[in-house]
């Protein structure tokens, strides 16, 4: 589980400091998400859970006459995105929780998100609110991970951990909370959205690249995602063995100057009812 408090604190800080690596990890997803967004109208665009701003900046550049606003609960990520947006008049970032955010410049007609919608404590309430402050017929387009089984970077890391403990709640806020499209469709349809559709995409999750991609991947996993959480939560005497297993796992996925893992994602769309 990764909740709002973690994004407001250490998780958001790590993502802000590692935005170059996290942008690279989504290098094969972002163009596909941008293609889906490009098919939708919208001049008042809001990026939910904008992170360090890569998606917002790309949409702002593609729609110079649109107003682009990225919102995130992490002050560190908003600060990083704001620095990256310097010189752009049509793109701004704000510290806000999308579940309670109120527009101060007119109602949005397009919501977008790259993996930023899976962390709501109450997703139905959040999407009810987002529909309520949007224009009639507003569009929604977001990406999210499919199941851990279809994302071996995550399931593989989980397999390296010591056995024990209760299985995690698959619907708890976190990277795989929206893996089940039937559940997500029910959430959206019960909260004021219609024409819900999901397109599956298989991509590479690029963990490391360059002269020493294994070291790059290990540096990413030390700060971001389930490996970073494990290293924080494991007893100190168990960490070296886990780190050794992780290094071997990462090295097995090196091909030339790249460490990459298969990843399964959804790109979902919906329209305000």
Secondary structure, DSSP 8 states (H G I E B T S, - for coil): ---HHHHHTHHHHHHHHTHHHHHHHTHHHHHHHHHHHHTS--SEEEEET-TTSHHHHHHHHH-TTSEEEEEES-HHHHHHHHHHTTT-SSEEEEE--TTT---SSS--SEEEEES-STT-SSHHHHHHHHHHTS-TT-EEEEEEE--GGG-HHHHHHHHTS---S----TTSSSTTTT--HHHHHHHHHTTTEEEEEEEEEEEEEEEEESTTHHHHHHHHHHHSHHHHHHHHHS-HHHHHHHHHHHHHHHHHTEETTEEEEEEEEEEEEEEE-
